[in-house]
């Protein structure tokens, strides 16, 4: 999710009129691959991805946070909105992983 969010930020902040290409199967393939890998390796990869995204987000200006996605008709769908949604998804997925490991 963190790595894909960089693509979302690029699309929103560039205000490009060309819609990004999204792979519907990418998430499922990644989940399958991570399920087969060593937990420590997965944790390290996910940690690096989260750190890279946090670093990028910390450099955004107040104007950046209010940018809306030019590919969507709703101007309320801003960087701020998508970031909050991403954080909610991450927290939800982590809670499910903890619950599943018990």
N, C-alpha and C positions, 0 to 999 in steps of 0.2 A: 504494500500500500504506500509506503513512504517513497519508494522509488518511482512509482507511477504518479505520485502527487507532484513530483518535479515537472513532469510532462504537462499536468494540469496547470501548474503555475506558469510555465512557459506560454501556454495557449492563452491564458487570461492576461498576463502582463504584457505580452507582445501585441495584444489587440489584433492579432492576425485574423484575416477573414477566412483563412483556410482552416477548416475543422481538423482537429487532431484525429488520427486513426486509433481506435480503441480495440484491443483484442479481447473478445468476450471469453476466450478460453485461457487467457494468460494467468488469471488468478487460480484457476483449478490446477493448471500445470505446475505452478509454483508451490501450491499446497501439497500436491502429490510428491514433488521432489523433496520438499522440506521434511515431509513425513518419513522419507526413506534415509535421511541424513542423520548424522550424530547431533544430538540436541545442543551440545556445546558449540559446534560449528554454526548451526542455525542461529543460536542466540547471538553469536559474534557478528554474523552477517546482518541480522536484523538491527542489532545495536549500532553498527556503522551506518546503516541506512537512516535510522532515526536521528543519529547525531548530525549527519549531513543535512537532513531536512531542517532540523532545529537551527543549525547554523544559517541556513538560507533564510528561514523565517525571521530570525533575529535581525537580519539586515534589511527587512522591508520597511518602507516609509509609511507614514499614515495614509498617504494617497494610494500606495500599493494595496493596502488592506481593503480599500473601498472599491477597487477595480472590479467590474463585473465581467462575466464571461461573454465575449462577443458572439458566441455561437448559440447562446440561450436567450430567449425573449424576456426573461424575468430579471430586472436589474437588481433584485435583492440577492441574487446568486453571486456573491462577491468572494474575494479571496478569504475574507474573514469567515463567511458562511461555510465555505468548503473546508477550511482548516478546522473549524469547530466540528463539522461532520466527521472529518478524518479522525480527530482525537476521540470522538465518541465511539467510532468503529474500532479503533485500536483498544480502547478500554474494554469494550464489549468482548472482543476476541480474546484478550488476555484473561478476562474473567472466565470465559468458556474453557480456555486451556487449563487454567488452575482447577476448575471444577472437574474437568475430564481426567486430570492426573490424580485425583483423590480416590 
